[in-house]
Amino acid sequence: MKRKEYRNMKKKTSKKRLAIKIGLSVSFATLLLVSAYALSLHQKAEKAVDRAYEPVPSTQKSDLRGEAKVEPAKDNVSVLLIGVDDSEARMQGEGNSRSDALLVATFNPEEKSVKLLSIPRDSYVYIPKVGYKDKITHAHAYGGTHASIEAVEEMLDIPVDYYVKMNFNAFIEVVDALGGIEVEVPYDRLEKDENDKNAIQLKKGLHVLDGRHALALARTRKLDSDIERGKRQQMILQSIIKEMVSVKSISKYGDVIDAVGDNMKTDMTFKEMTSFWEYAKDGMPQIDTINLQGYDDWSTGVYYYKLKDSDLENVSQLLQSHLGLIPDSSSLTDSNSNGLHSADETADGSDDFSD
């Protein structure tokens, strides 16, 4: 080989090695940045959950679990999701506001499945806190988080292992932090905003909604019913989960954590909360939505949604089975999943069942 050719070959080899070194350096620097970002998020999230941590006193714990201590990563567990409007206009004196949304999620790690039940806010159920039947939305006003948990456990005969309570501000800011969510809006309507002012114009069709519009869609029920409202809340929650587990949302997690801020309360520790990511590590988990069948009742002059006993029993058994508390009940007819319900209108043409 000629000396000139050898020198050229040596130059090419040196350039190739330099390129590899630069590539490795860039990759290493990127890895360090990603690791630093992940650590920063982890620390930020841990501090946020610590601030939100508000356990139910041990003296008020449900006896439906006995002495068993569950772990979300390996056990079947349930979570009660409570949405509240704690604005001054809705607070009951110095007490608690009514709950605006109640959803029960049961998790089965072996199946990697989730069942999501929406409970109509006007459901007529027994409320242990006061010792009589009333709208389940009033349970929170009577005794806060614990009263809501008790009412749900009494109604469904399942233990509520954890709760997460968020107010309207948290909901709005989380959706905005994600850059909006894609949902199907069923109709055109001028709806109330988070301050009860008619300021949100909903447009029929598939749209990417910001937090204020998503909240208005989750709350509206003037043109249909509490059942359809519950279905919309399930749809919106699934859209939020879908956005959260998408790769493109990773850079938004810091904003989501900031959005939650002091607007959330939970009895989950940071370790318990993060263990639920097991359900989403391979993408969107399987979520089966459930709705309760019932009928409108005006017999007392106040509107109540009376649940059908047979359907309530069916739903109770489905959730108990999913939690592993009873043998598999998959053979039961899950008629609630397709149940339709239309609320009767009041004499003035509205259906504001806020009492």
C-alpha positions in Angstrom: 0.0 0.0 0.0 1.3 3.4 -0.9 2.1 5.9 1.8 -0.4 8.4 0.6 -3.2 5.9 0.6 -2.3 4.8 4.1 -2.4 8.4 5.3 -5.9 8.8 3.8 -7.2 5.6 5.3 -5.8 6.7 8.7 -7.5 10.0 8.4 -10.9 8.3 7.6 -10.4 6.0 10.6 -9.7 8.9 12.9 -12.8 10.8 11.7 -14.9 7.7 12.2 -13.6 7.3 15.7 -14.2 11.0 16.4 -17.8 10.7 15.2 -18.3 7.7 17.4 -16.9 9.5 20.4 -19.1 12.6 19.8 -22.1 10.3 19.3 -21.4 8.5 22.6 -20.8 11.8 24.4 -24.1 13.2 23.1 -25.9 10.0 24.1 -24.4 10.1 27.5 -25.2 13.8 28.0 -28.8 13.1 26.9 -29.0 10.2 29.3 -27.8 12.4 32.1 -30.4 15.1 31.2 -33.2 12.5 31.0 -32.1 11.0 34.3 -31.9 14.4 36.0 -35.4 15.3 34.6 -36.8 12.0 35.8 -35.3 12.4 39.2 -36.6 16.0 39.4 -40.1 14.8 38.4 -39.9 12.0 41.0 -39.0 14.4 43.8 -41.6 16.9 42.7 -44.3 14.3 42.6 -43.3 12.8 45.9 -43.5 16.2 47.6 -46.9 16.9 45.9 -48.3 13.5 47.2 -46.9 14.2 50.6 -48.8 17.5 50.7 -52.0 15.8 49.5 -51.7 12.9 51.9 -54.8 12.8 54.2 -55.4 9.3 55.6 -58.7 8.2 56.9 -58.4 7.7 60.7 -57.8 4.0 61.6 -60.9 4.1 63.8 -63.0 4.9 60.7 -61.5 2.2 58.5 -63.9 -0.2 56.9 -64.2 -3.7 58.4 -65.0 -5.2 55.0 -61.3 -5.9 54.5 -60.8 -7.2 58.1 -57.2 -7.0 59.1 -55.9 -7.5 55.6 -53.5 -4.9 54.3 -53.6 -4.5 50.5 -50.9 -3.4 48.1 -51.9 -2.0 44.7 -49.0 -3.6 42.9 -50.0 -7.1 43.7 -53.6 -7.1 45.2 -57.0 -6.3 43.8 -58.0 -2.9 45.1 -60.6 -0.3 44.8 -60.3 3.5 44.6 -63.1 6.0 45.2 -62.7 9.1 43.0 -64.5 12.2 44.5 -65.0 15.4 42.5 -66.1 18.4 44.6 -67.0 22.0 44.0 -65.5 23.7 47.0 -66.2 27.2 45.7 -67.7 29.7 48.2 -71.0 29.6 46.4 -71.4 25.9 46.9 -70.0 25.4 50.4 -72.6 24.6 53.0 -71.9 27.2 55.7 -68.6 26.2 57.4 -69.0 22.6 56.5 -68.3 20.5 53.4 -69.7 20.9 49.9 -71.7 18.2 48.1 -69.8 15.8 45.9 -70.2 16.7 42.2 -68.9 13.3 40.9 -68.4 9.9 42.4 -66.7 7.1 40.5 -65.5 3.8 41.8 -62.5 2.1 40.1 -61.6 -1.5 40.9 -58.1 -2.8 39.8 -57.2 -6.4 39.1 -53.4 -6.8 38.6 -53.5 -10.4 37.3 -55.9 -9.4 34.5 -54.4 -5.9 34.1 -58.0 -4.7 34.0 -60.0 -1.8 35.5 -63.7 -1.5 36.1 -65.0 2.0 36.3 -68.4 2.6 37.9 -70.1 6.0 37.8 -72.6 6.6 40.7 -75.4 9.1 39.8 -75.2 12.0 42.3 -78.9 11.9 43.1 -78.9 8.1 43.9 -81.2 7.4 46.8 -79.1 5.4 49.2 -78.6 4.8 52.9 -76.0 7.2 54.4 -74.6 5.8 57.7 -73.3 9.2 58.8 -76.9 10.4 59.4 -78.7 7.1 59.6 -81.2 7.5 56.9 -81.6 7.5 53.1 -80.8 10.5 51.0 -79.0 11.6 47.8 -75.5 10.2 47.8 -74.2 13.6 46.8 -75.2 14.8 50.3 -73.0 12.3 52.1 -69.9 14.5 51.6 -71.8 17.6 52.9 -72.8 15.6 56.0 -69.4 14.3 56.9 -66.8 14.9 54.2 -64.6 12.1 52.7 -65.3 9.5 55.3 -69.1 9.9 55.0 -68.9 9.4 51.2 -66.7 6.3 51.6 -69.2 4.8 54.1 -72.1 5.5 51.8 -70.4 3.9 48.8 -69.3 0.8 50.9 -72.9 0.4 52.3 -74.4 0.8 48.8 -72.0 -1.6 46.9 -70.9 -4.0 49.7 -67.3 -3.6 48.8 -64.4 -2.1 50.7 -63.1 1.3 49.5 -59.3 0.8 49.8 -58.2 4.2 48.8 -59.8 7.6 47.8 -58.7 10.5 45.6 -60.5 13.8 46.0 -60.0 16.7 43.6 -61.7 20.0 43.2 -62.6 21.8 40.0 -59.4 23.8 39.9 -57.3 20.7 39.9 -59.4 19.1 37.1 -59.1 22.2 34.9 -55.4 22.7 35.4 -54.6 19.0 34.8 -56.4 18.9 31.5 -54.7 22.2 30.5 -51.3 20.8 31.5 -51.9 17.9 29.2 -52.6 20.3 26.3 -56.3 19.4 26.3 -58.1 16.1 25.8 -59.9 14.7 22.7 -63.6 13.9 23.4 -66.9 13.6 21.6 -69.3 16.4 22.5 -72.9 15.2 22.2 -74.6 18.6 21.5 -74.4 22.3 21.1 -75.0 24.1 24.4 -74.1 27.2 26.3 -73.0 25.8 29.7 -72.0 27.1 33.1 -68.3 27.5 33.9 -66.6 26.7 37.2 -68.0 29.9 38.7 -71.6 29.0 37.6 -71.7 31.6 34.9 -73.0 30.8 31.5 -69.7 31.3 29.7 -68.8 28.0 28.1 -70.0 27.3 24.6 -70.0 23.5 23.8 -70.0 22.5 20.2 -71.2 19.1 18.9 -68.6 16.8 17.5 -65.1 15.5 18.2 -63.0 18.2 19.8 -59.8 18.8 21.8 -61.2 20.5 24.9 -59.3 22.7 27.4 -59.9 22.2 31.1 -62.8 24.6 31.4 -64.7 23.1 28.5 -63.9 19.6 29.7 -65.3 20.4 33.1 -68.5 22.0 31.6 -69.0 18.8 29.6 -68.5 16.6 32.6 -71.0 18.6 34.7 -73.8 19.2 32.2 -77.0 17.2 32.3 -79.7 19.6 31.2 -80.3 17.9 27.9 -80.1 14.3 29.0 -79.7 12.9 32.5 -77.4 11.9 35.4 -76.8 8.6 33.8 -75.5 10.2 30.5 -73.6 12.6 32.7 -71.9 9.7 34.4 -71.0 8.2 31.0 -69.4 11.5 29.9 -67.4 11.6 33.1 -66.1 8.0 32.4 -65.3 9.0 28.8 -63.4 12.1 30.0 -61.5 10.2 32.6 -60.5 7.6 30.0 -59.3 10.5 27.7 -57.2 11.9 30.5 -55.6 8.5 31.2 -55.0 7.9 27.5 -53.2 11.3 27.3 -51.2 10.6 30.4 -49.9 7.3 29.2 -48.9 8.6 25.8 -45.2 9.1 25.0 -45.8 12.7 23.9 -47.1 13.6 27.4 -43.9 12.7 29.3 -42.6 16.3 29.0 -45.9 17.6 30.5 -45.8 15.5 33.7 -44.1 18.4 35.6 -47.0 20.7 34.7 -49.5 18.0 35.7 -47.9 17.7 39.1 -47.9 21.5 39.5 -51.6 21.5 38.5 -52.6 19.1 41.2 -50.9 21.3 43.8 -53.0 21.8 46.9 -56.2 20.9 45.1 -56.1 17.1 45.8 -56.4 14.9 48.8 -55.7 11.2 49.0 -54.9 8.5 51.6 -52.4 6.9 49.2 -48.7 7.2 49.8 -46.4 8.1 46.9 -45.2 4.4 46.6 -48.8 3.2 46.5 -49.9 5.8 44.0 -46.9 5.1 41.6 -47.6 1.4 41.7 -50.7 2.0 39.7 -48.5 2.7 36.7 -48.1 -1.0 36.3 -51.5 -1.0 34.6 -50.3 1.5 32.0 -46.7 0.4 31.4 -47.7 -1.4 28.2 -50.0 1.4 27.0 -53.7 2.1 27.7 -55.1 -0.5 30.2 -58.4 -2.3 29.6 -61.1 -0.2 31.2 -64.7 -1.5 31.4 -67.3 1.2 32.2 -70.3 0.4 34.3 -73.5 2.4 34.8 -76.4 1.8 37.3 -79.9 1.4 36.1 -82.8 3.1 38.0 -85.8 5.4 37.6 -86.8 9.0 38.4 -88.9 9.5 41.5 -90.7 12.7 42.4 -93.2 11.2 44.9 -91.9 13.3 47.8 -91.7 16.5 45.7 -87.9 16.2 45.7 -86.1 14.5 42.8 -84.3 11.2 43.6 -82.8 8.6 41.4 -84.1 5.2 42.7 -81.7 2.4 41.8 -83.1 -0.9 40.7 -82.4 -3.5 43.4 -81.6 -6.3 40.9 -79.2 -4.2 38.9 -77.5 -2.9 42.0 -77.0 -6.4 43.2 -75.6 -7.4 39.8 -73.1 -4.5 39.9 -72.1 -5.3 43.5 -71.3 -8.9 42.5 -69.4 -7.8 39.4 -67.2 -5.6 41.5 -66.8 -8.1 44.3 -65.7 -10.7 41.8 -63.3 -8.3 40.2 -61.8 -7.6 43.6 -61.5 -11.3 44.2 -63.9 -11.2 47.2 -66.3 -13.8 45.7 -65.8 -16.4 42.9 -65.8 -15.3 39.3 -69.3 -13.9 38.4 -68.5 -13.2 34.7 -71.5 -15.3 33.8 -73.8 -12.6 35.3 -75.6 -10.5 32.7 -73.9 -7.1 32.7 -77.0 -5.3 31.6 -75.9 -2.1 33.3 -73.2 -1.5 30.6 -75.8 -0.7 28.0 -78.5 0.8 30.2 -80.1 4.0 28.9 -81.9 6.5 31.0 -83.7 9.8 30.3 -84.5 12.2 33.1 -88.0 13.6 33.2 -88.2 17.4 33.0 -89.6 19.6 35.7 -92.6 21.8 35.1 -90.5 24.7 33.9 -88.7 22.7 31.4 -85.5 22.3 33.3 -84.0 19.3 35.1 -81.9 21.0 37.8 -81.9 18.3 40.5 -79.5 20.1 42.8 -81.5 19.7 46.0 
